[in-house]
Amino acid sequence: MSKWENGNSYPDLDNLVKLSTYYEVSIDELLKENQEFKKRIAENEVKIEENFQKLDFIRGNSEKDEGLMLLILAFIGCLIAPIGFLVAPVLIKRNKKTNTLYKLVYLACVCCLLVNSFVVYSALGDYLGWGTTTVEYIGE
């Protein structure tokens, strides 16, 4: 740190002119303590720290990205009719926003539930005779 930053002295006039030109502020503003600038700097530092924390969180979870695996399991659940009813809710609960394919996983799980509902309804309908008509022929 320089002596000026520590409050021990002031910079020479040439440096003040260069600093005021570079930062686009008057020399007077450079020499005076400006509470507004200090407040804005502190707010920016807090925002920067928050953004770094968010970035660390995202990077930390990107190694554990389960999006593709969850998507594959959802499609497998579509193929095995009754199992899909059990698999889809587990996959929805397990899915996180940090997964790269998290919206697609939700869509696949909904499709899995719909396909399973149709297959089970069709199987039950065939077994119980829903939607069929019985025709009796009376012998003549």
Disulfide bonds with the S-S distance in Angstrom:
none
